[in-house]
């Protein structure tokens, strides 16, 4: 019973064993990654000090307001998914949708793939809760359109404010119109 496992010829590897050069290259790659990490840590030290100074001067009521606004964004996203589900005759509890919204944020931050990782997580989570695929796709599209629409609304408000104060430059307008055009394409 202690016979070595042999692979059928179709599964045997035709690759040569790793050479010393492979190990040296891998060691250099690891070393470069460690060096880049060290440079990033040292480079951000001044940012950390500035953050600590900001935290020392922070007013708790503004932090609470910021926290409530952030929580409201996840609630809004959860409600978008619930509205699409409801339109398709599927019940999606608010607590489940809110948890999915928080998980999407984490995935989008942990794996920055332009929202693809979070959207994949949302699709799988909604599918596990019994939502049909066409509703899942619809909820992702409505969520994306809502995301860009909210940015365009905020951009319009910001442009109105800086224009009223006489601070709008041609470059700000060009950038704003470029973003609005891109958002309109989506």
Secondary structure as UniProt FT lines:
FT   HELIX           9..11
FT   HELIX           20..57
FT   HELIX           60..87
FT   TURN            88..89
FT   HELIX           94..110
FT   TURN            114..115
FT   HELIX           116..128
FT   TURN            129..130
FT   HELIX           133..164
FT   TURN            165..166
FT   HELIX           170..185
//
